[in-house]
Amino acid sequence: MKFIVITLIISSYVYAEDEFVAEKLKKCAQENGVSHEDYEKMRTFVVVENDKAIKTMVCLYKNIGFMDPKGKLQQSGVIKIHVEKLSMSKKEADQLATKCIKEGQADSAEQAALLFWKCNLKEIKHMNKKPHS
């Protein structure tokens, strides 16, 4: 039992601590003035619903290819990161991307990012790819 708990705790940081994603999240959080407390929540997969956090996610999503420069969600970018960083199969990543991009349809990049963020975390948790706080 202790092994499982330790494994879950360690694996919960893989995605956020991946150097590629972690550096971009940190930079975007700094650029948007996110508090240390909110940054730590975001880094450990907790949705933070305030303007600075949401703008940080737009920044992150644009920088990792989840969104294009205009703020439109990009299926290919979502699939790529989920396959590479979460070891999802292409089929799983495609299903997640399709569902969450559909849920993330909104008039603004900020609203799309928030809706996608919530769906993405829920689906990853549901797939048991990684535990979330």
GUMAR-454727 format. One line per 4 residues: number of its first residue (from 1); their letters; for each residue x, y, z of N, C-alpha, C, O. Coordinates in nm, 4 decimals. Example, Ala and Ser with C-alpha at 12.3 -4.5 7.8 and 13.67 -1.06 7.14 Angstrom:
1	AS	1.3190,-0.5690,0.7800,1.2300,-0.4500,0.7800,1.3200,-0.3300,0.7800,1.4236,-0.3319,0.8465  1.2850,-0.2250,0.7080,1.3670,-0.1060,0.7140,1.2900,0.0030,0.7870,1.3409,0.1138,0.8039
! end
This chain:
1	MKFI	0.0823,-0.1192,0.0000,0.0000,0.0000,0.0000,0.0868,0.1258,0.0000,0.0591,0.2209,-0.0731  0.1924,0.1260,0.0826,0.2817,0.2420,0.0865,0.3449,0.2652,-0.0502,0.3608,0.3796,-0.0928  0.3808,0.1573,-0.1187,0.4408,0.1685,-0.2509,0.3455,0.2374,-0.3481,0.3871,0.3239,-0.4251  0.2189,0.1997,-0.3447,0.1194,0.2596,-0.4339,0.1049,0.4079,-0.4051,0.1021,0.4886,-0.4979
5	VITL	0.0956,0.4448,-0.2798,0.0811,0.5859,-0.2429,0.2026,0.6652,-0.2883,0.1882,0.7731,-0.3457  0.3211,0.6135,-0.2636,0.4433,0.6823,-0.3049,0.4483,0.6944,-0.4568,0.4843,0.7998,-0.5094  0.4130,0.5886,-0.5267,0.4112,0.5916,-0.6723,0.3135,0.6965,-0.7233,0.3454,0.7704,-0.8164  0.1957,0.7039,-0.6642,0.0967,0.8027,-0.7061,0.1456,0.9443,-0.6810,0.1271,1.0321,-0.7653
9	IISS	0.2068,0.9672,-0.5680,0.2575,1.1010,-0.5360,0.3662,1.1407,-0.6352,0.3643,1.2518,-0.6882  0.4594,1.0518,-0.6603,0.5677,1.0819,-0.7535,0.5129,1.1043,-0.8938,0.5518,1.2002,-0.9605  0.4236,1.0178,-0.9394,0.3728,1.0302,-1.0756,0.2865,1.1538,-1.0939,0.2706,1.2005,-1.2066  0.2311,1.2074,-0.9881,0.1461,1.3258,-1.0012,0.2239,1.4490,-1.0428,0.1647,1.5481,-1.0857
13	YVYA	0.3548,1.4442,-1.0309,0.4352,1.5597,-1.0674,0.5031,1.5454,-1.2035,0.5695,1.6390,-1.2481  0.4886,1.4327,-1.2697,0.5605,1.4081,-1.3940,0.5265,1.5117,-1.4999,0.6172,1.5713,-1.5581  0.3994,1.5346,-1.5263,0.3568,1.6251,-1.6327,0.3994,1.7678,-1.6027,0.4586,1.8338,-1.6881  0.3699,1.8166,-1.4821,0.4036,1.9545,-1.4480,0.5533,1.9729,-1.4327,0.6052,2.0815,-1.4588
17	EDEF	0.6225,1.8701,-1.3913,0.7655,1.8827,-1.3713,0.8440,1.8479,-1.4965,0.9663,1.8623,-1.4982  0.7765,1.8025,-1.6015,0.8451,1.7840,-1.7267,0.9070,1.9187,-1.7616,0.8386,2.0210,-1.7604  1.0339,1.9190,-1.7920,1.1061,2.0442,-1.8111,1.0393,2.1347,-1.9138,1.0278,2.2554,-1.8921  0.9957,2.0780,-2.0240,0.9326,2.1557,-2.1305,0.8100,2.2302,-2.0800,0.7970,2.3509,-2.1008
21	VAEK	0.7208,2.1588,-2.0140,0.5967,2.2184,-1.9645,0.6236,2.3065,-1.8429,0.5699,2.4169,-1.8336  0.7055,2.2594,-1.7504,0.7306,2.3320,-1.6252,0.7915,2.4691,-1.6504,0.7511,2.5672,-1.5881  0.8878,2.4768,-1.7405,0.9510,2.6057,-1.7703,0.8510,2.7038,-1.8287,0.8498,2.8216,-1.7929  0.7682,2.6553,-1.9177,0.6701,2.7430,-1.9816,0.5615,2.7866,-1.8833,0.5182,2.9018,-1.8858
25	LKKC	0.5177,2.6950,-1.7969,0.4190,2.7316,-1.6955,0.4763,2.8377,-1.6024,0.4097,2.9369,-1.5729  0.5976,2.8177,-1.5567,0.6602,2.9130,-1.4649,0.6745,3.0504,-1.5302,0.6427,3.1523,-1.4689  0.7221,3.0528,-1.6540,0.7388,3.1795,-1.7258,0.6045,3.2500,-1.7443,0.5937,3.3703,-1.7206  0.5035,3.1761,-1.7862,0.3710,3.2359,-1.8073,0.3115,3.2861,-1.6760,0.2484,3.3918,-1.6728
29	AQEN	0.3312,3.2112,-1.5683,0.2803,3.2529,-1.4370,0.3478,3.3823,-1.3929,0.2820,3.4720,-1.3402  0.4778,3.3921,-1.4139,0.5500,3.5145,-1.3779,0.5028,3.6322,-1.4620,0.4811,3.7414,-1.4095  0.4870,3.6109,-1.5908,0.4416,3.7171,-1.6811,0.3035,3.7691,-1.6432,0.2729,3.8865,-1.6643  0.2205,3.6823,-1.5874,0.0831,3.7205,-1.5545,0.0628,3.7537,-1.4077,-0.0500,3.7794,-1.3657
33	GVSH	0.1693,3.7537,-1.3291,0.1609,3.7933,-1.1885,0.0850,3.6966,-1.0996,0.0212,3.7382,-1.0029  0.0910,3.5680,-1.1312,0.0229,3.4668,-1.0502,0.0937,3.4550,-0.9155,0.2167,3.4533,-0.9095  0.0166,3.4468,-0.8086,0.0750,3.4313,-0.6750,0.1449,3.2960,-0.6643,0.1143,3.2028,-0.7387  0.2384,3.2871,-0.5713,0.3098,3.1605,-0.5489,0.2103,3.0498,-0.5129,0.2216,2.9370,-0.5608
37	EDYE	0.1133,3.0832,-0.4285,0.0128,2.9842,-0.3873,-0.0659,2.9318,-0.5076,-0.0841,2.8110,-0.5222  -0.1119,3.0219,-0.5927,-0.1868,2.9786,-0.7109,-0.0981,2.9019,-0.8084,-0.1427,2.8049,-0.8697  0.0265,2.9445,-0.8230,0.1200,2.8729,-0.9100,0.1377,2.7289,-0.8623,0.1356,2.6358,-0.9429  0.1550,2.7109,-0.7324,0.1719,2.5754,-0.6781,0.0477,2.4904,-0.7023,0.0584,2.3714,-0.7317
41	KMRT	-0.0692,2.5510,-0.6902,-0.1928,2.4770,-0.7194,-0.1961,2.4353,-0.8663,-0.2254,2.3202,-0.8989  -0.1659,2.5297,-0.9532,-0.1684,2.5012,-1.0965,-0.0669,2.3933,-1.1325,-0.0952,2.3043,-1.2126  0.0493,2.4020,-1.0735,0.1571,2.3069,-1.1005,0.1197,2.1656,-1.0578,0.1713,2.0676,-1.1115  0.0293,2.1563,-0.9603,-0.0128,2.0248,-0.9108,-0.1561,1.9919,-0.9529,-0.2269,1.9177,-0.8848
45	FVVV	-0.1967,2.0479,-1.0652,-0.3210,2.0099,-1.1322,-0.4485,2.0506,-1.0604,-0.5456,1.9750,-1.0574  -0.4481,2.1678,-1.0037,-0.5691,2.2235,-0.9444,-0.6104,2.3413,-1.0321,-0.5295,2.4297,-1.0602  -0.7355,2.3423,-1.0751,-0.7860,2.4534,-1.1549,-0.8031,2.5738,-1.0632,-0.8692,2.5659,-0.9597  -0.7429,2.6841,-1.1025,-0.7530,2.8094,-1.0277,-0.8320,2.9056,-1.1152,-0.7898,2.9396,-1.2258
49	ENDK	-0.9466,2.9488,-1.0647,-1.0352,3.0322,-1.1455,-1.0230,3.1790,-1.1079,-1.1098,3.2351,-1.0412  -0.9137,3.2401,-1.1520,-0.9028,3.3853,-1.1441,-0.8357,3.4326,-1.2725,-0.7752,3.3531,-1.3445  -0.8464,3.5621,-1.3009,-0.7983,3.6145,-1.4289,-0.6514,3.5847,-1.4553,-0.6146,3.5470,-1.5665  -0.5674,3.6013,-1.3537,-0.4238,3.5796,-1.3730,-0.3936,3.4334,-1.4054,-0.3120,3.4044,-1.4929
53	AIKT	-0.4584,3.3434,-1.3362,-0.4363,3.2003,-1.3605,-0.4868,3.1603,-1.4989,-0.4209,3.0843,-1.5698  -0.6020,3.2106,-1.5366,-0.6586,3.1752,-1.6669,-0.5727,3.2324,-1.7795,-0.5500,3.1649,-1.8799  -0.5248,3.3555,-1.7640,-0.4348,3.4132,-1.8648,-0.3049,3.3338,-1.8718,-0.2453,3.3201,-1.9786  -0.2619,3.2821,-1.7580,-0.1430,3.1970,-1.7555,-0.1664,3.0710,-1.8368,-0.0779,3.0273,-1.9104
57	MVCL	-0.2844,3.0123,-1.8243,-0.3136,2.8913,-1.9011,-0.3217,2.9212,-2.0505,-0.2783,2.8395,-2.1317  -0.3763,3.0363,-2.0881,-0.3772,3.0742,-2.2298,-0.2329,3.0825,-2.2794,-0.1997,3.0287,-2.3850  -0.1484,3.1498,-2.2031,-0.0063,3.1622,-2.2368,0.0582,3.0242,-2.2494,0.1268,2.9958,-2.3476  0.0359,2.9395,-2.1505,0.0932,2.8048,-2.1530,0.0436,2.7277,-2.2744,0.1230,2.6682,-2.3473
61	YKNI	-0.0871,2.7286,-2.2962,-0.1442,2.6527,-2.4072,-0.0896,2.7002,-2.5418,-0.0665,2.6188,-2.6312  -0.0690,2.8304,-2.5570,-0.0100,2.8815,-2.6810,0.1351,2.8357,-2.6941,0.1804,2.8035,-2.8039  0.2071,2.8328,-2.5836,0.3489,2.7964,-2.5858,0.3749,2.6473,-2.6032,0.4814,2.6088,-2.6515  0.2797,2.5628,-2.5647,0.3012,2.4179,-2.5812,0.2229,2.3606,-2.6993,0.2275,2.2401,-2.7244
65	GFMD	0.1513,2.4463,-2.7715,0.0825,2.4019,-2.8918,-0.0612,2.3572,-2.8732,-0.1215,2.3031,-2.9659  -0.1174,2.3789,-2.7540,-0.2593,2.3467,-2.7331,-0.3490,2.4514,-2.7992,-0.4635,2.4226,-2.8338  -0.2966,2.5729,-2.8166,-0.3705,2.6819,-2.8806,-0.2810,2.7454,-2.9864,-0.1585,2.7469,-2.9742  -0.3454,2.7978,-3.0905,-0.2692,2.8742,-3.1888,-0.2515,3.0170,-3.1357,-0.3063,3.0500,-3.0305
69	PKGK	-0.1767,3.1016,-3.2059,-0.1530,3.2378,-3.1560,-0.2803,3.3212,-3.1347,-0.2794,3.4175,-3.0581  -0.3886,3.2842,-3.2022,-0.5147,3.3569,-3.1854,-0.5995,3.3025,-3.0713,-0.7054,3.3577,-3.0411  -0.5542,3.1946,-3.0073,-0.6270,3.1390,-2.8937,-0.7253,3.0293,-2.9282,-0.8132,2.9968,-2.8484  -0.7112,2.9721,-3.0465,-0.7989,2.8616,-3.0871,-0.7326,2.7296,-3.0480,-0.6151,2.7075,-3.0771
73	LQQS	-0.8087,2.6422,-2.9820,-0.7563,2.5123,-2.9396,-0.7180,2.4276,-3.0607,-0.7878,2.4271,-3.1620  -0.6060,2.3558,-3.0489,-0.5484,2.2793,-3.1590,-0.5390,2.1309,-3.1249,-0.4629,2.0914,-3.0366  -0.6158,2.0504,-3.1946,-0.6199,1.9071,-3.1681,-0.4817,1.8428,-3.1788,-0.4442,1.7633,-3.0927  -0.4070,1.8754,-3.2816,-0.2765,1.8111,-3.3020,-0.1806,1.8403,-3.1868,-0.1056,1.7520,-3.1453
77	GVIK	-0.1821,1.9619,-3.1352,-0.0951,1.9967,-3.0228,-0.1337,1.9246,-2.8953,-0.0474,1.8797,-2.8198  -0.2636,1.9134,-2.8714,-0.3124,1.8426,-2.7524,-0.2712,1.6956,-2.7599,-0.2220,1.6392,-2.6621  -0.2914,1.6349,-2.8749,-0.2562,1.4934,-2.8918,-0.1064,1.4732,-2.8700,-0.0656,1.3829,-2.7969  -0.0256,1.5563,-2.9328,0.1203,1.5412,-2.9241,0.1687,1.5428,-2.7794,0.2429,1.4535,-2.7385
81	IHVE	0.1283,1.6416,-2.7024,0.1742,1.6534,-2.5633,0.1232,1.5368,-2.4791,0.1975,1.4830,-2.3969  -0.0015,1.4975,-2.4983,-0.0558,1.3883,-2.4173,0.0116,1.2547,-2.4488,0.0304,1.1723,-2.3593  0.0475,1.2332,-2.5736,0.1179,1.1100,-2.6102,0.2603,1.1134,-2.5541,0.3070,1.0153,-2.4962  0.3286,1.2265,-2.5716,0.4686,1.2367,-2.5289,0.4857,1.2467,-2.3776,0.5764,1.1848,-2.3220
85	KLSM	0.4012,1.3226,-2.3109,0.4230,1.3525,-2.1692,0.3427,1.2651,-2.0742,0.3815,1.2487,-1.9585  0.2319,1.2087,-2.1203,0.1493,1.1253,-2.0325,0.1455,0.9799,-2.0774,0.0756,0.8973,-2.0186  0.2201,0.9500,-2.1804,0.2251,0.8135,-2.2344,0.0874,0.7597,-2.2712,0.0605,0.6405,-2.2568  0.0008,0.8479,-2.3185,-0.1295,0.8036,-2.3682,-0.1096,0.7435,-2.5063,-0.0153,0.7772,-2.5779
89	SKKE	-0.1992,0.6550,-2.5414,-0.1994,0.6078,-2.6798,-0.2530,0.7223,-2.7658,-0.3197,0.8129,-2.7159  -0.2233,0.7168,-2.8942,-0.2739,0.8204,-2.9842,-0.4266,0.8209,-2.9825,-0.4887,0.9270,-2.9890  -0.4866,0.7029,-2.9737,-0.6331,0.6925,-2.9704,-0.6891,0.7607,-2.8459,-0.7851,0.8372,-2.8553  -0.6297,0.7337,-2.7291,-0.6756,0.7977,-2.6047,-0.6604,0.9494,-2.6131,-0.7507,1.0243,-2.5757
93	ADQL	-0.5457,0.9932,-2.6624,-0.5199,1.1367,-2.6721,-0.6165,1.2031,-2.7694,-0.6638,1.3140,-2.7444  -0.6455,1.1358,-2.8796,-0.7392,1.1896,-2.9778,-0.8795,1.2008,-2.9182,-0.9483,1.3006,-2.9392  -0.9215,1.0988,-2.8444,-1.0537,1.1029,-2.7807,-1.0617,1.2167,-2.6795,-1.1602,1.2905,-2.6763  -0.9585,1.2308,-2.5972,-0.9554,1.3391,-2.4989,-0.9579,1.4740,-2.5700,-1.0360,1.5621,-2.5341
97	ATKC	-0.8727,1.4898,-2.6702,-0.8652,1.6164,-2.7426,-0.9993,1.6514,-2.8059,-1.0455,1.7650,-2.7949  -1.0614,1.5552,-2.8714,-1.1907,1.5794,-2.9362,-1.2949,1.6243,-2.8346,-1.3646,1.7235,-2.8558  -1.3050,1.5513,-2.7249,-1.4043,1.5839,-2.6226,-1.3770,1.7205,-2.5596,-1.4674,1.8033,-2.5488  -1.2539,1.7435,-2.5187,-1.2238,1.8657,-2.4435,-1.2186,1.9897,-2.5319,-1.2509,2.0993,-2.4863
101	IKEG	-1.1788,1.9738,-2.6568,-1.1834,2.0883,-2.7478,-1.3286,2.1253,-2.7751,-1.3623,2.2434,-2.7835  -1.4140,2.0253,-2.7889,-1.5572,2.0529,-2.8068,-1.6117,2.1273,-2.6848,-1.6841,2.2258,-2.6990  -1.5764,2.0797,-2.5643,-1.6210,2.1474,-2.4419,-1.5569,2.2845,-2.4273,-1.6113,2.3717,-2.3595  -1.4417,2.3040,-2.4903,-1.3692,2.4298,-2.4784,-1.4073,2.5349,-2.5808,-1.3431,2.6396,-2.5887
105	QADS	-1.5102,2.5089,-2.6589,-1.5538,2.6087,-2.7562,-1.6103,2.7298,-2.6829,-1.7031,2.7176,-2.6029  -1.5536,2.8458,-2.7108,-1.5967,2.9682,-2.6428,-1.5597,3.0882,-2.7291,-1.4845,3.0770,-2.8259  -1.6146,3.2028,-2.6914,-1.5892,3.3259,-2.7663,-1.4507,3.3841,-2.7412,-1.3969,3.4548,-2.8264  -1.3933,3.3554,-2.6265,-1.2620,3.4121,-2.5944,-1.1615,3.3008,-2.5658,-1.1984,3.1900,-2.5270
109	AEQA	-1.0345,3.3328,-2.5857,-0.9279,3.2368,-2.5547,-0.9293,3.2030,-2.4065,-0.9041,3.0887,-2.3686  -0.9585,3.3017,-2.3227,-0.9598,3.2793,-2.1781,-1.0685,3.1801,-2.1381,-1.0436,3.0882,-2.0602  -1.1873,3.1987,-2.1909,-1.2972,3.1072,-2.1580,-1.2701,2.9684,-2.2152,-1.2980,2.8678,-2.1500  -1.2160,2.9627,-2.3361,-1.1815,2.8331,-2.3964,-1.0766,2.7615,-2.3120,-1.0867,2.6411,-2.2885
113	ALLF	-0.9757,2.8362,-2.2664,-0.8696,2.7761,-2.1843,-0.9257,2.7204,-2.0545,-0.8893,2.6102,-2.0135  -1.0137,2.7953,-1.9899,-1.0717,2.7493,-1.8637,-1.1553,2.6231,-1.8846,-1.1409,2.5260,-1.8104  -1.2413,2.6244,-1.9839,-1.3258,2.5079,-2.0105,-1.2418,2.3862,-2.0487,-1.2674,2.2751,-2.0025  -1.1413,2.4084,-2.1334,-1.0534,2.2989,-2.1730,-0.9753,2.2471,-2.0528,-0.9637,2.1259,-2.0348
117	WKCN	-0.9222,2.3359,-1.9713,-0.8430,2.3006,-1.8533,-0.9223,2.2065,-1.7624,-0.8722,2.1025,-1.7197  -1.0463,2.2448,-1.7338,-1.1315,2.1619,-1.6470,-1.1555,2.0238,-1.7085,-1.1418,1.9218,-1.6411  -1.1909,2.0218,-1.8349,-1.2185,1.8948,-1.9027,-1.0928,1.8087,-1.9093,-1.0974,1.6889,-1.8813  -0.9824,1.8692,-1.9457,-0.8562,1.7967,-1.9601,-0.8174,1.7274,-1.8299,-0.7836,1.6090,-1.8305
121	LKEI	-0.8218,1.7991,-1.7195,-0.7852,1.7389,-1.5909,-0.8816,1.6277,-1.5521,-0.8404,1.5229,-1.5023  -1.0103,1.6514,-1.5754,-1.1108,1.5495,-1.5432,-1.0884,1.4231,-1.6253,-1.0949,1.3124,-1.5719  -1.0625,1.4386,-1.7524,-1.0440,1.3230,-1.8405,-0.9151,1.2479,-1.8096,-0.9134,1.1248,-1.8115  -0.8082,1.3198,-1.7815,-0.6819,1.2534,-1.7472,-0.7004,1.1719,-1.6199,-0.6548,1.0579,-1.6105
125	KHMN	-0.7669,1.2309,-1.5234,-0.7919,1.1595,-1.3978,-0.8794,1.0370,-1.4237,-0.8531,0.9289,-1.3710  -0.9825,1.0546,-1.5044,-1.0737,0.9449,-1.5375,-0.9996,0.8301,-1.6070,-1.0314,0.7132,-1.5853  -0.9023,0.8634,-1.6890,-0.8242,0.7618,-1.7602,-0.7181,0.6990,-1.6703,-0.6473,0.6071,-1.7115  -0.7079,0.7487,-1.5485,-0.6072,0.6996,-1.4533,-0.4654,0.7152,-1.5054,-0.3784,0.6324,-1.4786
129	KKPH	-0.4432,0.8226,-1.5804,-0.3090,0.8482,-1.6307,-0.2237,0.9148,-1.5242,-0.1009,0.9059,-1.5272  -0.2886,0.9810,-1.4308,-0.2149,1.0465,-1.3248,-0.3152,1.0964,-1.2234,-0.4242,1.1400,-1.2604  -0.2805,1.0907,-1.0973,-0.3700,1.1431,-0.9944,-0.3653,1.2949,-0.9915,-0.2664,1.3556,-1.0325  -0.4699,1.3543,-0.9441,-0.4748,1.5001,-0.9326,-0.5189,1.5376,-0.7941,-0.5905,1.4640,-0.7263
133	S	-0.4744,1.6536,-0.7544,-0.5125,1.7052,-0.6225,-0.6584,1.7405,-0.6207,-0.7098,1.7857,-0.5184
! end
